[in-house]
Amino acid sequence: MTRLESVLTEDDLPLSELWAACRDGELVPLSSSAFAFADVPQTPAVRALAVHPVMARRTIIERHSAAWVHGALSTPPRVHTIAVRYANRSSASRHLAVVREVALRPGDTMMIAGIEITTPLRTAVDLARDRAFEASRDSPAIAKLLASSGLPECRSYLDTVRNLPHKARALHRITDALLIEAMAR
């Protein structure tokens, strides 16, 4: 008997069967292209595996996709954001993903379920630097991502990283996010 993976995609079953299993209560959609069994806890590993089908080789989960994988957002983004290191740049991209070319330092990424993803600290910094920042969505996510590290580690990171645009904007937004979270407690 073949055992199915905890995250299923169109590579495993036709999309119509996956959605029928959702209707029957056997599966739950993790994204538009990935499904999990209803009794499987939605851990970071399961969420990372849900993003994996839209990733090309040598790419990294980042920004809102990484925030969702880390558990800082409750729903996945409609379109995942995937990064590729400058040295590994490629024109290849998959559907349902935006691919950005980025410069990452050692320690900016980690592995979850064998998939490379930006760390919570780097994810928070990237969200805070983003032009499309939405305070109502991104501030709580930043606070959750920085729950274990906090402002001192974030400030130290921003002080040591070179050539990172919008560092002052990021520090201001991160400070506000952590202040709002502290006042809400």
Backbone bond lengths (Angstrom), bond angles and torsions (degrees), N, CA, C in turn:
res aa  C-N    CA-C-N  psi(-1)  N-CA   C-N-CA  omega(-1)  CA-C   N-CA-C  phi
1 M - - - 1.448 - - 1.524 108.93 -
2 T 1.322 116.09 133.42 1.456 121.95 179.76 1.517 109.26 -85.46
3 R 1.333 115.55 133.81 1.461 120.58 178.35 1.510 108.32 -96.62
4 L 1.316 116.98 130.53 1.460 121.68 178.34 1.527 110.24 -80.39
5 E 1.307 115.29 151.43 1.463 121.38 176.41 1.527 109.88 -67.76
6 S 1.340 116.54 164.40 1.464 119.62 178.84 1.522 111.80 -73.43
7 V 1.334 117.77 -22.90 1.454 122.95 175.50 1.520 107.46 -118.38
8 L 1.326 115.89 125.45 1.456 121.32 -177.69 1.525 110.74 -111.50
9 T 1.328 115.68 144.35 1.462 122.34 177.28 1.521 108.78 -132.69
10 E 1.316 115.82 -175.84 1.459 120.38 177.02 1.526 112.14 -63.72
11 D 1.312 117.58 -15.88 1.465 120.31 174.63 1.526 110.74 -69.80
12 D 1.335 117.03 -23.23 1.462 121.75 -177.97 1.525 112.25 -94.84
13 L 1.317 116.47 -45.42 1.464 122.35 -177.36 1.527 108.82 -144.86
14 P 1.326 117.92 155.84 1.474 119.09 175.39 1.533 110.68 -60.97
15 L 1.318 115.28 148.28 1.459 120.97 -177.55 1.523 111.86 -56.72
16 S 1.325 117.59 -37.27 1.467 120.22 179.77 1.528 111.07 -63.45
17 E 1.323 117.74 -37.53 1.469 120.40 177.71 1.524 111.52 -70.58
18 L 1.319 116.83 -36.18 1.461 120.28 177.94 1.530 110.17 -63.35
19 W 1.340 116.82 -45.79 1.465 119.80 179.27 1.522 111.60 -68.63
20 A 1.336 117.78 -33.29 1.473 120.22 176.33 1.524 110.21 -64.81
21 A 1.326 116.65 -39.00 1.468 120.30 177.26 1.526 110.56 -66.47
22 C 1.326 117.82 -31.57 1.474 120.66 174.51 1.521 109.82 -65.96
23 R 1.326 115.96 -45.12 1.461 120.13 179.58 1.527 111.25 -61.19
24 D 1.336 116.45 -33.83 1.464 121.38 178.92 1.531 112.77 -80.54
25 G 1.334 117.29 -5.10 1.460 120.52 178.65 1.510 114.65 85.10
26 E 1.328 117.90 7.82 1.462 121.02 -179.84 1.524 111.89 -83.90
27 L 1.338 116.72 -34.12 1.463 122.41 -179.54 1.520 110.03 -121.73
28 V 1.322 115.33 159.35 1.460 121.74 170.97 1.526 107.53 -126.66
29 P 1.338 117.24 140.14 1.469 118.47 178.86 1.525 110.25 -74.37
30 L 1.320 116.20 131.80 1.465 121.14 173.83 1.523 109.79 -94.18
31 S 1.304 115.22 -33.16 1.457 123.18 175.31 1.519 105.78 -155.10
32 S 1.304 117.23 -173.37 1.465 118.91 -178.12 1.524 112.26 -71.40
33 S 1.326 117.36 -13.19 1.464 119.57 -177.26 1.525 113.95 -125.61
34 A 1.318 118.10 4.66 1.464 120.69 -177.90 1.528 110.28 -138.90
35 F 1.327 114.74 142.87 1.459 121.90 -175.40 1.525 109.08 -136.19
36 A 1.328 116.20 150.13 1.466 121.06 177.37 1.521 108.60 -128.11
37 F 1.324 115.66 155.34 1.453 119.49 174.80 1.521 108.48 -63.35
38 A 1.322 115.78 144.04 1.462 121.39 -174.16 1.522 112.68 -59.66
39 D 1.331 118.25 -28.54 1.459 120.51 -177.27 1.536 113.61 -93.34
40 V 1.333 117.98 4.50 1.465 121.53 179.17 1.524 108.52 -88.57
41 P 1.338 118.20 122.90 1.465 119.70 177.85 1.532 110.40 -61.73
42 Q 1.323 116.18 141.02 1.462 120.06 179.95 1.522 109.66 -84.94
43 T 1.317 114.60 82.84 1.454 123.07 179.59 1.528 109.86 -87.11
44 P 1.329 118.13 168.13 1.467 119.39 174.21 1.533 112.52 -55.11
45 A 1.323 117.57 -36.94 1.465 119.85 179.54 1.522 111.06 -64.41
46 V 1.312 117.95 -42.62 1.466 121.47 179.55 1.529 109.63 -66.14
47 R 1.332 117.69 -42.31 1.466 120.02 179.39 1.535 110.84 -66.75
48 A 1.328 118.05 -37.90 1.474 120.21 176.80 1.523 110.56 -63.06
49 L 1.320 116.70 -41.32 1.463 120.06 177.31 1.526 111.75 -64.75
50 A 1.325 117.23 -27.73 1.466 121.00 177.72 1.530 111.54 -71.34
51 V 1.321 117.64 -29.85 1.469 121.24 178.65 1.529 110.61 -81.61
52 H 1.310 116.36 -27.78 1.464 121.91 -173.60 1.532 114.88 -51.35
53 P 1.342 120.69 -38.50 1.470 119.17 -178.69 1.529 114.86 -60.49
54 V 1.319 119.02 -23.73 1.468 120.46 -179.50 1.527 112.41 -94.24
55 M 1.320 117.21 2.03 1.458 121.29 -176.66 1.529 111.27 -92.98
56 A 1.305 115.51 142.31 1.456 121.72 171.24 1.541 107.50 -90.87
57 R 1.308 116.29 174.43 1.475 120.04 179.15 1.527 111.29 -62.00
58 R 1.307 116.16 145.00 1.469 124.64 175.75 1.518 113.36 57.48
59 T 1.329 116.54 35.55 1.460 120.34 175.72 1.518 109.57 -110.49
60 I 1.311 115.60 167.30 1.464 123.06 -171.24 1.524 108.57 -131.54
61 I 1.322 116.93 135.47 1.463 121.09 174.92 1.528 108.06 -73.21
62 E 1.326 117.59 132.74 1.467 120.42 -178.86 1.529 111.94 -144.22
63 R 1.303 115.60 178.60 1.459 127.12 177.18 1.522 113.85 47.34
64 H 1.341 119.37 -127.38 1.468 120.78 -175.46 1.516 112.12 -64.86
65 S 1.319 117.38 -32.35 1.465 119.94 176.74 1.524 109.90 -63.98
66 A 1.326 116.87 -43.63 1.467 121.02 178.08 1.527 110.41 -66.32
67 A 1.331 116.96 -39.83 1.471 119.69 178.56 1.529 110.09 -60.90
68 W 1.341 117.11 -39.89 1.464 120.42 177.48 1.532 111.06 -66.13
69 V 1.324 116.75 -44.47 1.470 120.20 179.54 1.525 110.27 -60.54
70 H 1.334 117.63 -41.58 1.466 121.86 179.72 1.535 112.34 -72.66
71 G 1.323 117.84 -9.77 1.458 121.32 178.22 1.512 114.58 91.40
72 A 1.329 117.89 10.63 1.462 120.96 -179.28 1.526 112.02 -83.68
73 L 1.314 118.13 -18.03 1.461 123.11 174.29 1.521 107.80 -120.45
74 S 1.329 116.62 142.66 1.465 119.65 -176.58 1.524 113.03 -84.05
75 T 1.316 117.39 -22.99 1.462 120.16 178.84 1.526 109.83 -125.20
76 P 1.327 116.23 147.83 1.469 118.33 179.76 1.519 110.84 -73.25
77 P 1.321 117.09 155.33 1.467 118.81 174.67 1.531 109.62 -67.75
78 R 1.309 116.40 152.09 1.466 120.46 178.44 1.533 110.85 -61.46
79 V 1.331 115.67 -40.35 1.459 122.30 177.52 1.526 106.94 -120.96
80 H 1.326 116.94 122.25 1.460 120.50 -178.34 1.532 110.98 -74.32
81 T 1.325 115.25 151.40 1.461 121.48 176.22 1.517 108.21 -108.98
82 I 1.298 114.51 122.50 1.450 122.91 -176.81 1.527 107.39 -121.35
83 A 1.310 117.16 141.33 1.462 121.05 179.14 1.524 109.56 -112.58
84 V 1.299 114.31 153.61 1.457 121.25 172.02 1.528 106.29 -131.73
85 R 1.317 116.21 135.31 1.463 119.71 177.97 1.523 109.30 -65.06
86 Y 1.314 115.01 148.45 1.461 120.90 -179.07 1.533 110.60 -52.59
87 A 1.320 117.60 -41.96 1.466 121.60 -178.38 1.531 112.08 -67.10
88 N 1.325 117.50 -23.95 1.472 121.51 -178.22 1.521 112.61 -104.58
89 R 1.334 117.08 15.07 1.461 119.33 -172.54 1.524 111.27 -56.45
90 S 1.304 112.69 150.10 1.454 120.17 -176.11 1.509 108.13 -158.05
91 S 1.292 116.36 155.34 1.459 119.67 176.89 1.524 110.90 -85.17
92 A 1.327 116.77 -5.71 1.465 120.13 -177.84 1.516 110.21 -72.81
93 S 1.315 116.15 131.58 1.450 121.00 172.59 1.515 107.67 -143.50
94 R 1.289 116.46 158.83 1.457 121.77 -178.96 1.520 108.71 -108.68
95 H 1.316 116.72 165.21 1.454 120.37 178.10 1.525 110.54 -67.82
96 L 1.299 116.01 157.84 1.468 123.40 177.93 1.520 113.51 61.98
97 A 1.345 116.73 27.46 1.461 119.65 178.37 1.523 110.26 -147.27
98 V 1.322 114.75 143.41 1.454 121.99 170.40 1.525 105.32 -102.29
99 V 1.316 116.42 129.36 1.464 120.67 -178.92 1.518 107.99 -108.20
100 R 1.340 115.57 126.04 1.462 121.35 178.11 1.517 109.19 -116.80
101 E 1.308 115.82 145.78 1.452 121.48 175.11 1.525 107.41 -91.86
102 V 1.340 117.18 126.16 1.459 120.71 -175.15 1.525 111.34 -134.25
103 A 1.317 114.01 158.61 1.461 121.32 171.27 1.526 106.43 -104.83
104 L 1.306 116.50 120.38 1.463 121.33 -179.52 1.526 109.39 -118.09
105 R 1.307 115.10 143.21 1.463 121.14 177.01 1.513 109.17 -91.14
106 P 1.339 116.26 160.30 1.470 117.65 172.17 1.530 108.95 -58.78
107 G 1.307 116.38 134.92 1.462 120.98 -178.32 1.516 113.69 94.07
108 D 1.334 118.78 -6.43 1.467 121.76 178.40 1.526 112.30 -80.17
109 T 1.329 116.94 -14.35 1.463 119.88 -179.41 1.520 110.59 -127.50
110 M 1.324 114.24 163.82 1.457 121.92 177.03 1.525 107.47 -144.16
111 M 1.305 116.91 170.06 1.464 121.02 178.58 1.528 109.38 -108.47
112 I 1.326 115.69 133.52 1.468 122.60 172.78 1.524 105.78 -130.95
113 A 1.306 116.75 120.12 1.474 122.83 -179.89 1.529 110.96 55.75
114 G 1.324 116.30 34.64 1.457 120.64 179.10 1.518 114.37 77.08
115 I 1.332 117.14 10.97 1.461 122.55 -178.25 1.520 108.30 -116.44
116 E 1.331 116.21 131.67 1.463 120.39 -178.94 1.528 110.05 -78.33
117 I 1.331 114.93 136.99 1.464 122.50 -176.69 1.524 108.57 -146.81
118 T 1.325 117.11 148.63 1.458 118.74 176.74 1.528 109.37 -67.59
119 T 1.322 116.45 147.58 1.466 121.88 179.51 1.528 109.45 -66.34
120 P 1.332 117.40 162.80 1.469 118.78 176.35 1.535 112.61 -56.38
121 L 1.335 117.69 -39.82 1.465 120.49 179.81 1.527 110.84 -63.41
122 R 1.324 117.56 -50.60 1.471 120.62 -179.51 1.536 110.34 -64.28
123 T 1.316 117.66 -37.38 1.462 121.15 177.97 1.526 110.69 -61.86
124 A 1.334 117.05 -45.19 1.467 121.42 178.89 1.531 110.73 -61.81
125 V 1.313 116.91 -43.55 1.472 120.95 179.25 1.529 110.06 -63.07
126 D 1.323 117.17 -44.07 1.465 120.18 179.91 1.528 111.81 -64.20
127 L 1.331 117.49 -41.36 1.463 119.90 177.37 1.524 110.75 -62.56
128 A 1.316 117.04 -41.60 1.467 121.39 -178.32 1.525 112.32 -69.92
129 R 1.311 117.88 -27.17 1.470 121.85 179.29 1.517 112.56 -82.54
130 D 1.308 117.40 -18.07 1.466 122.56 -170.94 1.523 112.75 -66.35
131 R 1.327 116.35 137.58 1.461 122.53 176.46 1.523 111.24 -63.71
132 A 1.328 116.85 -31.11 1.469 121.64 -177.78 1.531 112.10 -88.00
133 F 1.319 117.39 21.28 1.463 123.04 -179.92 1.523 110.12 -56.71
134 E 1.337 116.35 129.78 1.462 122.80 173.97 1.516 107.49 -120.31
135 A 1.305 116.66 112.61 1.468 121.01 -174.36 1.522 112.52 -56.06
136 S 1.333 117.66 -41.45 1.471 119.74 -176.50 1.527 112.33 -65.33
137 R 1.320 117.96 -30.93 1.469 121.66 -179.72 1.529 111.36 -95.75
138 D 1.333 116.78 -44.03 1.455 120.68 -169.62 1.528 114.54 -84.53
139 S 1.325 118.62 -32.11 1.471 119.60 -179.87 1.530 112.46 -61.56
140 P 1.344 119.19 -47.43 1.467 118.11 177.04 1.533 112.55 -63.34
141 A 1.328 116.88 -35.82 1.467 120.17 178.41 1.528 110.53 -64.84
142 I 1.324 116.68 -42.71 1.468 120.91 178.64 1.527 110.22 -62.21
143 A 1.316 116.54 -43.48 1.474 119.70 179.16 1.530 111.02 -61.58
144 K 1.328 117.80 -41.38 1.467 120.52 178.10 1.523 111.26 -66.33
145 L 1.334 116.63 -41.48 1.465 120.25 -179.89 1.524 111.57 -63.80
146 L 1.329 117.24 -32.75 1.465 121.09 -176.90 1.528 112.86 -98.94
147 A 1.332 117.32 11.97 1.468 120.93 -177.72 1.518 112.24 -57.06
148 S 1.330 117.58 -36.84 1.468 119.10 -177.51 1.523 112.59 -91.41
149 S 1.333 118.52 -25.50 1.454 119.58 -177.03 1.522 112.85 -98.94
150 G 1.319 117.75 -47.24 1.452 121.61 176.51 1.517 114.39 81.70
151 L 1.317 114.45 -176.45 1.454 122.44 -174.45 1.533 113.78 -67.06
152 P 1.339 119.99 -41.90 1.470 117.98 -178.67 1.534 113.21 -57.79
153 E 1.333 116.86 -44.92 1.466 119.54 179.53 1.523 110.60 -66.29
154 C 1.318 116.96 -38.27 1.457 121.73 179.07 1.529 110.56 -64.82
155 R 1.320 116.37 -45.55 1.471 120.68 178.93 1.531 110.40 -62.28
156 S 1.320 117.05 -41.46 1.464 121.01 177.53 1.521 111.07 -61.87
157 Y 1.335 116.14 -43.04 1.464 120.44 178.47 1.529 110.36 -60.13
158 L 1.327 116.76 -48.65 1.462 120.66 -178.51 1.530 111.80 -64.91
159 D 1.338 117.92 -32.73 1.457 120.89 178.52 1.529 112.45 -69.57
160 T 1.339 117.07 -30.91 1.470 119.75 -175.02 1.523 114.21 -93.45
161 V 1.322 117.99 -21.43 1.467 119.84 -178.26 1.525 109.72 -80.22
162 R 1.334 115.15 135.30 1.471 120.18 179.64 1.524 109.78 -101.66
163 N 1.305 115.57 157.21 1.454 122.85 174.15 1.521 113.68 53.69
164 L 1.302 116.89 41.51 1.459 121.58 176.87 1.525 107.45 -110.27
165 P 1.323 118.37 107.34 1.461 120.27 -177.56 1.528 112.48 -63.38
166 H 1.301 115.55 149.78 1.467 124.23 173.17 1.528 113.47 64.39
167 K 1.335 117.13 35.95 1.470 120.09 178.76 1.526 111.38 -65.27
168 A 1.329 117.32 -40.80 1.472 120.33 -178.86 1.526 109.99 -64.49
169 R 1.324 117.39 -42.66 1.467 121.88 177.14 1.526 109.62 -59.61
170 A 1.334 116.10 -44.75 1.465 120.62 -178.90 1.519 111.07 -62.23
171 L 1.323 118.03 -46.03 1.459 120.97 -178.91 1.527 111.27 -62.67
172 H 1.317 117.00 -40.58 1.473 121.15 178.19 1.531 110.19 -62.41
173 R 1.330 117.60 -47.51 1.461 121.06 -178.79 1.525 112.00 -66.79
174 I 1.320 116.34 -37.79 1.470 119.79 179.11 1.521 110.15 -67.39
175 T 1.325 116.95 -42.92 1.463 120.78 177.99 1.525 110.48 -60.01
176 D 1.333 116.73 -45.16 1.464 120.99 177.90 1.525 111.31 -61.20
177 A 1.337 116.92 -44.95 1.468 120.81 -178.89 1.522 111.57 -60.97
178 L 1.329 116.70 -43.71 1.468 120.00 -179.72 1.527 111.46 -70.46
179 L 1.330 117.57 -34.12 1.459 121.67 177.85 1.532 110.43 -66.97
180 I 1.323 116.37 -45.06 1.473 120.43 178.48 1.521 110.41 -61.96
181 E 1.330 117.06 -41.94 1.469 121.09 179.03 1.530 110.82 -63.84
182 A 1.329 117.10 -41.28 1.472 121.20 -179.97 1.537 110.59 -66.18
183 M 1.326 116.65 -38.53 1.470 120.25 -179.74 1.528 110.66 -71.08
184 A 1.322 117.95 -28.10 1.465 121.17 -179.22 1.523 112.40 -74.86
185 R 1.309 117.60 -19.15 1.479 121.00 -178.98 1.482 112.29 -74.47
